[in-house]
Amino acid sequence: MITAGSAAPEFALGRADGSKFTNADLKGRTTVLVFYPFAFSPVCTDQLNLYEEVLSEFEAEGATLYGVSCDASWSQTAFKDKLGVSIEQLSDFEPKGETCRAFGVYHPGGFPQRALVIIGPDAVVKWSYVADSPGDLPGANLIFDGLQSV
Amino acid sequence: MSRDLGSAPVPPVSDQDHVRGPADAALVIEYGDFECPYCAVLSARLAERRLRRAFRHFPVRSSHPRAWPAACAAEAAGAQGAFWEMHDSLFADQGRLEDPHLWERARTLGLDLERFDDDRRSEAVVARVRGDFDSGVRAGVVTTPTLFAGGRRVTGLIDAAALDGLAGG
């Protein structure tokens, strides 16, 4: 997967309003991309619920979190609404997995690896992490470690 | 000033913790949430074994909207010496966690209701629950229930054999 020190690749992810989130949106602030395998799957549910609970602390660190999956925006929005979380969701639906591939986190099974990428205001990757297995849920502490290390 | 949520070992049990069970029994530290059905089942299973148990709060609002008020209610009961009584009451009946239900529980336990209601909304109680939660986040807790026992972290419902292992046989 993409590692610290690499420039973030060019990419385009779908936002719920139909617009695109691209490399240009990374500039000027710290971004955390939370790649997760599937909307509505049990581990992804726990993961977003947990991160939502400490969202204000991510904001205090100056970081904005986004969930990224290959689900369509409609599915991501339904997932977000069902959980009652506010973390914005970005869709890598079509061309499927293109952004995941660009970040080196596309699983051969057709979904994102469970991975975390912290990108600085200069659009350079500061920290990245991929779980040993898609079923492993990285604790929020790992993201705070990553934010504090950069 | 933001909270430090970077990685740290699970804090050892202190006199700030809610602890019950024989002092010489194996220690388990449980991170739980009163609206979590798995926590209720695990709590019942733990109660059947000879263990020294410490309970810490790990409420997650988006999955369990009444988890925070329930945790604060348990702390407010604790201020009147009835933490475990409220803990058991909440886990015994998770379908009734709204405010009138919490008042009814406090009344049943013989608590001073006015003090209970002031305490459960107090900054000190909120800080206490958040302190437990933060210690769990720092120790890598991601969901409930999570147990720390014998230097290991165990997540989810664990079967009888594994629980017997924690209890030392």
Interface residues (C-beta under 8 A of the other chain):
Chain A: T45 D46 Q47 L48 N49 L50 E52 E53 V54 E57 A60 E61 L83 G84 V85 L137 P138 G139 A140 N141 L142 F144 D145 Q148
Chain B: S2 R3 D4 L5 G6 S7 A8 V60 R61 S62 S63 P65 F133 V137 R138 A139 G140 V141 V142 T143
